[in-house]
Amino acid sequence: MPAGMYPKRMKERRSEAATPNISHELQLWDAGYRCVAGVDEAGRGAWAGPVYAGAVVLSDDPDSLEYLLGCVDDSKKLTPSGREYAFRVILAHARYAGIGAASNEEIDRLGIAPATRLAWRRALDGLRNVDYLLLDAFRLPESDLPQLPLVCGDAQSLSIAAASILAKVARDRQMRSTATALPHYGFEHNKGYGTPHHRHALRLHGPCALHRRSFAPMRQPEPCEE
């Protein structure tokens, strides 16, 4: 659809510097690309659990885009309830959406950067006919598709921001589900990140099956003073 046919509010949103918008997507659609996928991950810096990725192809339907523009933002700026709501809206109004993950064992075996790219590829496996990638900060060298890495892409591109929400919500749900079986580490609260409580739990109990053994806090555990 030509850029001039989008609603006025949508075109205004394109110029808001700090808000995800569809300016990159519109340029690519105008250039002839028809299935532009935004890709982002969650959990890259955590000490425990998998890294998750989301991939989203926006619909070119103006009404669907309006729904997404109304609730999608950089996932770090949204409350947990806001992310859950946006998650449902994305699944209802995106053209295609995919979620992938790489386990903590794969992170230890491959390294965090290759494992993150593996999660990206698994998220993209659920999408059809993708002809361009919009990525948050890094390229995907394993793909031959044309691609554009954007620094702070989840603050710029609506499709990348939507992908970040899918990844964040799916990963948070998974980490909460482990909390009952692994109660010492507070995964329902810290989601595997290195909070003071998590650090203290490592001192007391050592790493569990979900910890990334290749990460420094597990390679060099601090002694317990109790």
Secondary structure, DSSP 4 states (H G I P E B T S, - for coil): --GGGS-HHHHHHTT-TTS-BSHHHHHHHHTT---EEEEEEE-TT-SBS-EEEEEEE----HHHHHHHHTT---GGGS-HHHHHHHHHHHHHH-SEEEEEEE-HHHHHHH-HHHHHHHHHHHHHTT-SS--EEEEESS--TT--S-EEEETTGGGTBHHHHHHHHHHHHHHHHHHHHHTTTSGGG-HHHHTT---HHHHHHHHHH---TTB-TTSHHHHSPPPP--
